Amino acid sequence: MPAYFLVEILEIFDALKYGEYVAGVKDIVEKAGGEYIIRTDRVSPFFGASCPVRVILVKFRDKESLEKCFCCEDYMKIAPLREGSTKARAFVIEQM
């Protein structure tokens, strides 16, 4: 069953570091079979008080592929760039 990785970037406090992360993560995700559905900073609230500044949605073949991608050595090398440049949260969404 497909699994989706939804990321909400709530704040970017180091655009240069985050840019380095974005440049590196795309190849890692695609190599793991991930397909970007959307990557955008064109986000506006519909209801509720908070709104992320950027949203990313990636589709994977299954949850195992998703987990393998974000636990691999290549990703672990660039993860500190994201951690040191943003406030974010991520969700795994499994299709039924």
DSSP file (Angstrom, degrees, kcal/mol; ACC not computed):
  #  RESIDUE AA STRUCTURE BP1 BP2  ACC     N-H-->O    O-->H-N    N-H-->O    O-->H-N    TCO  KAPPA ALPHA  PHI   PSI    X-CA   Y-CA   Z-CA
    1    1 A M              0   0    0      0, 0.0    62,-0.3     0, 0.0    95,-0.1   0.000 360.0 360.0 360.0 138.4    0.0    0.0    0.0
    2    2 A P        -     0   0    0      0, 0.0    93,-2.4     0, 0.0     2,-0.4  -0.245 360.0-159.8 -60.2 149.4    1.3    3.5   -0.8
    3    3 A A  E     -AB  60  94A   0     57,-1.9    57,-3.2    91,-0.2     2,-0.4  -0.987   3.3-150.2-130.9 143.4    2.6    5.6    2.0
    4    4 A Y  E     -AB  59  93A   0     89,-3.3    89,-2.9    -2,-0.4     2,-0.6  -0.880   5.6-148.3-116.9 145.8    3.0    9.4    2.0
    5    5 A F  E     -AB  58  92A   0     53,-2.8    53,-2.0    -2,-0.4     2,-0.5  -0.955  17.7-169.3-113.9 111.3    5.5   11.6    3.8
    6    6 A L  E     -AB  57  91A   0     85,-2.6    85,-2.6    -2,-0.6     2,-0.5  -0.900   2.8-172.0-106.7 123.1    3.9   15.0    4.6
    7    7 A V  E     -AB  56  90A   0     49,-3.0    49,-2.2    -2,-0.5     2,-0.6  -0.954   9.2-165.2-118.0 131.8    6.3   17.7    5.9
    8    8 A E  E     -AB  55  89A   0     81,-3.1    81,-2.0    -2,-0.5     2,-0.8  -0.967   9.1-155.1-112.7 115.8    5.2   21.1    7.3
    9    9 A I  E     -AB  54  88A   0     45,-2.7    44,-2.8    -2,-0.6    45,-1.3  -0.827  14.0-179.8 -88.6 112.7    8.0   23.6    7.5
   10   10 A L  E     +     0   0A   0     77,-2.3     2,-0.3    -2,-0.8    78,-0.2   0.780  65.8   1.0 -86.0 -29.3    6.8   25.9   10.2
   11   11 A E  E     - B   0  87A   0     76,-1.7    76,-2.5    41,-0.1     2,-0.6  -0.962  54.6-152.7-159.7 140.0    9.7   28.3   10.2
   12   12 A I  E     + B   0  86A   0     -2,-0.3    74,-0.2    74,-0.2     3,-0.2  -0.970  20.3 166.9-115.0 115.1   13.0   28.7    8.2
   13   13 A F  S    S+     0   0    0     72,-2.3     2,-0.2    -2,-0.6    73,-0.2   0.434  74.2  37.7-110.8   0.3   15.6   30.5   10.3
   14   14 A D     >  -     0   0    0     71,-1.3     4,-2.4     1,-0.1    -1,-0.2  -0.678  62.8-179.5-146.5  91.1   18.7   29.7    8.1
   15   15 A A  H  > S+     0   0    0      1,-0.2     4,-2.3    -3,-0.2     5,-0.1   0.825  81.2  55.0 -63.7 -34.0   17.7   29.9    4.4
   16   16 A L  H  > S+     0   0    0      2,-0.2     4,-1.8     1,-0.2    -1,-0.2   0.944 111.2  43.4 -65.8 -47.4   21.3   29.0    3.2
   17   17 A K  H  > S+     0   0    0      1,-0.2     4,-2.1     2,-0.2    -2,-0.2   0.916 114.3  50.8 -62.8 -43.2   21.5   25.8    5.2
   18   18 A Y  H  X S+     0   0    0     -4,-2.4     4,-2.8     1,-0.2    -1,-0.2   0.892 107.2  54.5 -63.7 -38.0   17.9   24.9    4.3
   19   19 A G  H  X S+     0   0    0     -4,-2.3     4,-2.2     1,-0.2    -1,-0.2   0.886 106.9  50.8 -61.0 -39.8   18.8   25.4    0.6
   20   20 A E  H  X S+     0   0    0     -4,-1.8     4,-1.6     2,-0.2    -1,-0.2   0.907 110.8  49.5 -62.6 -42.2   21.7   23.0    1.0
   21   21 A Y  H  X S+     0   0    0     -4,-2.1     4,-2.7     2,-0.2     3,-0.3   0.947 110.3  49.2 -61.7 -49.8   19.4   20.5    2.5
   22   22 A V  H  X S+     0   0    0     -4,-2.8     4,-1.2     1,-0.2    -1,-0.2   0.897 109.5  53.2 -58.0 -42.0   16.8   20.9   -0.3
   23   23 A A  H  < S+     0   0    0     -4,-2.2     4,-0.4     1,-0.2    -1,-0.2   0.847 117.0  37.7 -63.2 -34.2   19.5   20.5   -2.9
   24   24 A G  H  X S+     0   0    0     -4,-1.6     4,-1.0    -3,-0.3     3,-0.2   0.804 108.4  59.3 -88.5 -31.1   20.7   17.2   -1.4
   25   25 A V  H  X S+     0   0    0     -4,-2.7     4,-2.7     1,-0.2     5,-0.2   0.813  90.9  68.7 -74.4 -29.6   17.5   15.5   -0.3
   26   26 A K  H  X S+     0   0    0     -4,-1.2     4,-2.6     1,-0.2     5,-0.2   0.921 101.9  45.0 -57.2 -48.7   15.8   15.3   -3.7
   27   27 A D  H  > S+     0   0    0     -4,-0.4     4,-2.4    -3,-0.2    -1,-0.2   0.880 113.0  51.8 -63.8 -38.1   18.2   12.7   -5.1
   28   28 A I  H  X S+     0   0    0     -4,-1.0     4,-1.4     2,-0.2    -2,-0.2   0.935 112.3  45.3 -64.0 -46.6   18.1   10.7   -1.9
   29   29 A V  H  <>S+     0   0    0     -4,-2.7     5,-2.8     1,-0.2     3,-0.3   0.932 115.7  45.7 -63.4 -47.0   14.3   10.6   -2.0
   30   30 A E  H ><5S+     0   0    0     -4,-2.6     3,-1.5    -5,-0.2    -1,-0.2   0.864 108.5  56.0 -67.7 -35.6   14.1    9.8   -5.7
   31   31 A K  H 3<5S+     0   0    0     -4,-2.4    -1,-0.2     1,-0.3    -2,-0.2   0.831 106.2  52.6 -62.7 -31.7   16.8    7.1   -5.4
   32   32 A A  T 3<5S-     0   0    0     -4,-1.4    -1,-0.3    -3,-0.3    -2,-0.2   0.380 128.1 -99.7 -85.4   4.2   14.6    5.4   -2.7
   33   33 A G  T < 5S+     0   0    0     -3,-1.5    -3,-0.2     1,-0.3     2,-0.2   0.537  72.6 150.0  91.1   6.7   11.6    5.4   -5.1
   34   34 A G      < -     0   0    0     -5,-2.8     2,-0.5    -6,-0.2    -1,-0.3  -0.494  32.1-155.0 -74.6 143.0    9.9    8.5   -3.6
   35   35 A E  E     -C   59   0A   0     24,-2.6    24,-2.9    -2,-0.2     2,-0.4  -0.973  15.0-131.3-120.9 118.1    7.8   10.7   -5.9
   36   36 A Y  E     +C   58   0A   0     -2,-0.5    22,-0.2    22,-0.2     3,-0.1  -0.537  25.5 177.1 -69.0 124.1    7.4   14.3   -5.1
   37   37 A I  E     -     0   0A   0     20,-3.0     2,-0.3    -2,-0.4    -1,-0.2   0.821  69.7  -4.6 -91.3 -42.6    3.7   15.2   -5.3
   38   38 A I  E     +C   57   0A   0     19,-1.6    19,-2.6     2,-0.0    -1,-0.4  -0.982  50.0 175.8-154.6 142.3    4.1   18.8   -4.1
   39   39 A R  E     +C   56   0A   0     -2,-0.3     2,-0.3    17,-0.2    17,-0.2  -0.893  34.4 142.4-142.0 111.2    6.8   21.1   -2.8
   40   40 A T  E     -C   55   0A   0     15,-2.3    15,-2.5    -2,-0.3    -2,-0.0  -0.996  51.3-158.0-153.7 153.2    5.6   24.6   -2.3
   41   41 A D  S    S+     0   0    0     -2,-0.3     2,-1.4    13,-0.2    -1,-0.1   0.212  74.3 102.6-109.1   9.5    5.7   27.8   -0.2
   42   42 A R        +     0   0    0     13,-0.1     2,-0.4     2,-0.0    12,-0.1  -0.632  50.6 141.5 -92.3  76.8    2.3   28.9   -1.6
   43   43 A V        +     0   0    0     -2,-1.4     8,-0.0    10,-0.2    -2,-0.0  -0.968  24.0 176.0-123.2 131.5    0.4   27.9    1.5
   44   44 A S        -     0   0    0     -2,-0.4     2,-0.1     0, 0.0    -2,-0.0  -0.991  34.2-103.9-135.8 146.6   -2.5   29.8    2.9
   45   45 A P        -     0   0    0      0, 0.0     3,-0.1     0, 0.0     6,-0.1  -0.383  26.7-179.8 -71.1 143.3   -4.8   28.9    5.9
   46   46 A F  S    S-     0   0    0      1,-0.6     2,-0.3    -2,-0.1     5,-0.0   0.741  75.8 -16.3-104.8 -45.2   -8.3   27.7    5.2
   47   47 A F  S    S+     0   0    0      3,-0.1    -1,-0.6     0, 0.0     3,-0.1  -0.967 104.6  54.2-152.9 161.2   -9.2   27.3    8.9
   48   48 A G  S    S-     0   0    0     -2,-0.3     0, 0.0    -3,-0.1     0, 0.0  -0.170  81.1 -92.4  94.4 165.5   -7.3   27.1   12.1
   49   49 A A  S    S+     0   0    0     -2,-0.1     2,-0.3    -4,-0.0    -1,-0.1   0.776  95.9  63.0 -89.9 -29.1   -4.8   29.5   13.5
   50   50 A S        -     0   0    0     -3,-0.1    -3,-0.1     0, 0.0   -40,-0.0  -0.684  52.8-177.2-106.2 155.5   -1.4   28.2   12.3
   51   51 A C        -     0   0    0     -2,-0.3    -8,-0.0   -41,-0.1    -3,-0.0  -0.971  24.0-126.2-147.9 128.4   -0.1   27.8    8.8
   52   52 A P        -     0   0    0      0, 0.0   -42,-0.3     0, 0.0    -9,-0.1  -0.309  13.0-135.8 -68.7 160.0    3.2   26.4    7.6
   53   53 A V  S    S+     0   0    0    -44,-2.8     2,-0.3     1,-0.3   -10,-0.2   0.628  88.8  17.1 -88.6 -15.9    5.5   28.4    5.4
   54   54 A R  E     -A    9   0A   0    -45,-1.3   -45,-2.7   -12,-0.1     2,-0.4  -0.988  65.0-160.0-154.9 147.0    6.2   25.4    3.2
   55   55 A V  E     -AC   8  40A   0    -15,-2.5   -15,-2.3    -2,-0.3     2,-0.4  -0.994   5.2-173.1-132.8 138.3    4.6   22.0    2.5
   56   56 A I  E     -AC   7  39A   0    -49,-2.2   -49,-3.0    -2,-0.4     2,-0.4  -0.999   0.4-173.7-130.8 133.2    6.2   18.9    1.0
   57   57 A L  E     -AC   6  38A   0    -19,-2.6   -20,-3.0    -2,-0.4   -19,-1.6  -0.988   5.9-177.8-129.6 123.1    4.3   15.7    0.1
   58   58 A V  E     -AC   5  36A   0    -53,-2.0   -53,-2.8    -2,-0.4     2,-0.4  -0.968  14.9-146.3-123.5 134.7    6.2   12.6   -1.1
   59   59 A K  E     -AC   4  35A   0    -24,-2.9   -24,-2.6    -2,-0.4     2,-0.3  -0.854  16.4-173.4-101.6 133.3    4.6    9.3   -2.2
   60   60 A F  E     -A    3   0A   0    -57,-3.2   -57,-1.9    -2,-0.4   -26,-0.1  -0.869  36.8-115.3-119.9 157.6    6.4    6.0   -1.6
   61   61 A R  S    S-     0   0    0     -2,-0.3     2,-0.3   -59,-0.2    -1,-0.1   0.874  93.4 -20.1 -56.5 -40.5    5.5    2.5   -2.7
   62   62 A D  S  > S-     0   0    0    -60,-0.2     4,-1.8   -59,-0.1   -59,-0.2  -0.956  72.7 -91.0-161.1 172.8    5.0    1.5    0.9
   63   63 A K  H  > S+     0   0    0    -62,-0.3     4,-2.7    -2,-0.3     5,-0.2   0.853 120.6  58.1 -63.2 -35.8    5.9    2.5    4.5
   64   64 A E  H  > S+     0   0    0      1,-0.2     4,-2.5     2,-0.2    -1,-0.2   0.908 105.6  49.0 -63.0 -42.0    9.0    0.3    4.5
   65   65 A S  H  > S+     0   0    0      2,-0.2     4,-2.1     1,-0.2    -1,-0.2   0.904 111.7  50.3 -63.2 -41.2   10.4    2.2    1.5
   66   66 A L  H  X S+     0   0    0     -4,-1.8     4,-2.0     2,-0.2    -2,-0.2   0.949 112.6  45.4 -60.7 -50.5    9.7    5.5    3.2
   67   67 A E  H  X S+     0   0    0     -4,-2.7     4,-0.8     1,-0.2    -2,-0.2   0.892 111.0  53.4 -62.8 -40.1   11.4    4.5    6.4
   68   68 A K  H >X S+     0   0    0     -4,-2.5     4,-0.6    -5,-0.2     3,-0.5   0.901 107.5  52.8 -61.5 -40.6   14.4    3.1    4.6
   69   69 A C  H >< S+     0   0    0     -4,-2.1     3,-0.9     1,-0.2     6,-0.3   0.946 113.2  40.8 -59.1 -51.2   14.8    6.4    2.8
   70   70 A F  H 3< S+     0   0    0     -4,-2.0    -1,-0.2     1,-0.2    -2,-0.2   0.438 117.0  49.1 -86.1   1.7   14.9    8.5    5.9
   71   71 A C  H << S+     0   0    0     -4,-0.8    -1,-0.2    -3,-0.5    -2,-0.2   0.372  86.8 113.1-111.8  -0.2   17.0    6.1    7.9
   72   72 A C  S <X S-     0   0    0     -3,-0.9     4,-2.4    -4,-0.6     5,-0.2  -0.282  78.4-113.2 -74.8 160.6   19.7    5.6    5.2
   73   73 A E  H  > S+     0   0    0      1,-0.2     4,-1.5     2,-0.2    -1,-0.1   0.882 114.3  54.8 -60.1 -42.6   23.2    6.8    5.7
   74   74 A D  H  > S+     0   0    0      1,-0.2     4,-1.0     2,-0.2    -1,-0.2   0.910 110.8  45.3 -60.6 -42.3   23.0    9.4    2.9
   75   75 A Y  H >> S+     0   0    0     -6,-0.3     4,-2.1     1,-0.2     3,-0.8   0.920 107.7  57.3 -68.4 -41.6   20.0   11.0    4.5
   76   76 A M  H 3< S+     0   0    0     -4,-2.4    -1,-0.2     1,-0.3    -2,-0.2   0.810 102.1  57.9 -58.7 -29.2   21.5   10.9    8.0
   77   77 A K  H 3< S+     0   0    0     -4,-1.5    -1,-0.3     1,-0.2    -2,-0.2   0.854 115.5  33.1 -70.0 -34.5   24.4   13.0    6.6
   78   78 A I  H XX S+     0   0    0     -4,-1.0     3,-1.7    -3,-0.8     4,-0.9   0.625  93.5  89.7 -98.9 -13.2   22.2   15.9    5.5
   79   79 A A  H 3X S+     0   0    0     -4,-2.1     4,-2.7     1,-0.3     3,-0.5   0.845  79.8  62.9 -53.0 -38.3   19.5   15.7    8.2
   80   80 A P  H 3> S+     0   0    0      0, 0.0     4,-2.1     0, 0.0    -1,-0.3   0.801  95.8  61.0 -60.1 -25.9   21.5   18.1   10.4
   81   81 A L  H <4 S+     0   0    0     -3,-1.7     4,-0.2     2,-0.2    -2,-0.2   0.924 110.3  39.5 -64.4 -43.0   21.1   20.8    7.7
   82   82 A R  H >X S+     0   0    0     -4,-0.9     4,-1.6    -3,-0.5     3,-1.4   0.929 115.8  51.1 -69.2 -46.2   17.3   20.6    8.1
   83   83 A E  H 3< S+     0   0    0     -4,-2.7    -2,-0.2     1,-0.3    -1,-0.2   0.834 113.4  45.9 -61.5 -32.8   17.4   20.3   11.8
   84   84 A G  T 3< S+     0   0    0     -4,-2.1    -1,-0.3    -5,-0.2    -2,-0.2   0.392 119.6  38.6 -91.3   3.2   19.7   23.3   12.1
   85   85 A S  T <4 S+     0   0    0     -3,-1.4   -72,-2.3    -4,-0.2   -71,-1.3   0.512 111.6  38.4-129.5  -9.5   17.7   25.5    9.7
   86   86 A T  E  <  -B   12   0A   0     -4,-1.6     2,-0.5   -74,-0.2   -74,-0.2  -0.928  56.9-135.3-140.7 162.1   14.0   24.9   10.3
   87   87 A K  E     +B   11   0A   0    -76,-2.5   -77,-2.3    -2,-0.3   -76,-1.7  -0.997  53.1 150.1-110.5 121.4   11.3   24.3   12.7
   88   88 A A  E     -B    9   0A   0     -2,-0.5     2,-0.3   -79,-0.2   -79,-0.2  -0.916  36.3-152.8-147.2 166.8    9.3   21.5   11.1
   89   89 A R  E     -B    8   0A   0    -81,-2.0   -81,-3.1    -2,-0.3     2,-0.3  -0.985  13.3-160.7-143.2 153.8    7.1   18.5   11.7
   90   90 A A  E     -B    7   0A   0     -2,-0.3     2,-0.4   -83,-0.2   -83,-0.2  -0.958   1.7-162.4-137.7 152.5    6.5   15.4    9.5
   91   91 A F  E     -B    6   0A   0    -85,-2.6   -85,-2.6    -2,-0.3     2,-0.5  -0.980  15.5-140.4-135.1 144.3    3.8   12.8    9.2
   92   92 A V  E     -B    5   0A   0     -2,-0.4     2,-0.5   -87,-0.2   -87,-0.2  -0.935  22.5-168.0-101.8 125.7    3.6    9.3    7.7
   93   93 A I  E     -B    4   0A   0    -89,-2.9   -89,-3.3    -2,-0.5     2,-0.5  -0.964   4.6-156.6-119.5 118.8    0.2    8.8    6.1
   94   94 A E  E     -B    3   0A   0     -2,-0.5     2,-0.3   -91,-0.2   -91,-0.2  -0.810  13.6-132.4 -99.1 133.2   -0.7    5.3    5.0
   95   95 A Q              0   0    0    -93,-2.4    -2,-0.0    -2,-0.5    -1,-0.0  -0.619 360.0 360.0 -81.0 140.0   -3.2    4.7    2.3
   96   96 A M              0   0    0     -2,-0.3    -1,-0.1   -95,-0.1    -2,-0.0   0.420 360.0 360.0 -95.3 360.0   -5.9    2.1    3.1
